[in-house]
Amino acid sequence: MIRNLSVIGALALSAGAASAAFQGLDVREGKTLSAAAQLLYPAGARTFNLYGIFDGDSSDDIRNTVLSAGQPDDVTGWGIDTVNNPGATFFQTGAPFGGDTAPSSGFFGFDATLEFDTFVSVGVKDSLGGDETNPDPDFDMGVDTILGGWANGNPPSLQGDPTDNGGVFETFLAQVTILGLDPGAQLGSSLGFNEQNGTWQFATGVLTGSFTIFRQGDLGGGETPAIALDIEFVPVPAPGAVATLGVAGLLGLRRRRRA
């Protein structure tokens, strides 16, 4: 699997004070598939996984726990950049095993396409052991856009607590498999916190739109129970344009890992 992770070298004080625990969004391409799933994987499809990156787990800082994501009142949502990828759509496994939230590996033997299904969650890729994630009533996954939100249905459950992946603390948020992307579509990388508009940005030629992560608030520190972290997908900038985005510091870290 190719892993793209951009880490901010020096966050602005305002960003650090508001959300010191959160480091940004990571989007990774690739997935290890069983032989059965490889036979069913559509030609030209590409699979991406979204993660929130934190500076530790809940034992380090309670603020490193994702409570929910998405925007219940959102009318634009997030999804495929169809301006640069006209005709591209999400792949979704149909009934009776497919759905909008994490699939159960117990059904992979009946329908192997579940391994690369498009779904959203908070911290869980496999619902076999239980999943406390529940989409909001107005949640809607369209052919190229995801509207509304999904939430940890039993806070303060630590389902949204980051896992340690070789020193990177991450909370899984969604998997999307996309059909019909432009062959030159670039995944992109994190731009970190944009001081100008108060959003955490990810530059990409694949996705577009915005959503919000809600992390656990530090009640002992005087915070409200949930703190909003706004995420925005922006077009891949032209060379040299990163400096105009108001990012305090950017260090690109690229490494190849086996899935």
Secondary structure as GFF3:
##gff-version 3
##sequence-region A 1 259
A	DSSP	beta_strand	2	7	.	.	.	ID=ss1
A	DSSP	alpha_helix	13	19	.	.	.	ID=ss2
A	DSSP	beta_strand	22	29	.	.	.	ID=ss3
A	DSSP	alpha_helix	35	40	.	.	.	ID=ss4
A	DSSP	beta_strand	46	54	.	.	.	ID=ss5
A	DSSP	three_ten_helix	62	64	.	.	.	ID=ss6
A	DSSP	beta_strand	66	71	.	.	.	ID=ss7
A	DSSP	beta_strand	78	80	.	.	.	ID=ss8
A	DSSP	beta_strand	89	90	.	.	.	ID=ss9
A	DSSP	three_ten_helix	105	107	.	.	.	ID=ss10
A	DSSP	three_ten_helix	112	116	.	.	.	ID=ss11
A	DSSP	beta_strand	119	120	.	.	.	ID=ss12
A	DSSP	three_ten_helix	127	129	.	.	.	ID=ss13
A	DSSP	beta_strand	133	135	.	.	.	ID=ss14
A	DSSP	beta_strand	140	141	.	.	.	ID=ss15
A	DSSP	beta_strand	145	152	.	.	.	ID=ss16
A	DSSP	three_ten_helix	158	160	.	.	.	ID=ss17
A	DSSP	beta_strand	163	165	.	.	.	ID=ss18
A	DSSP	beta_strand	168	179	.	.	.	ID=ss19
A	DSSP	beta_strand	189	194	.	.	.	ID=ss20
A	DSSP	beta_strand	199	203	.	.	.	ID=ss21
A	DSSP	beta_strand	207	216	.	.	.	ID=ss22
A	DSSP	three_ten_helix	219	221	.	.	.	ID=ss23
A	DSSP	beta_strand	226	234	.	.	.	ID=ss24
A	DSSP	three_ten_helix	242	245	.	.	.	ID=ss25
A	DSSP	beta_strand	251	256	.	.	.	ID=ss26
###
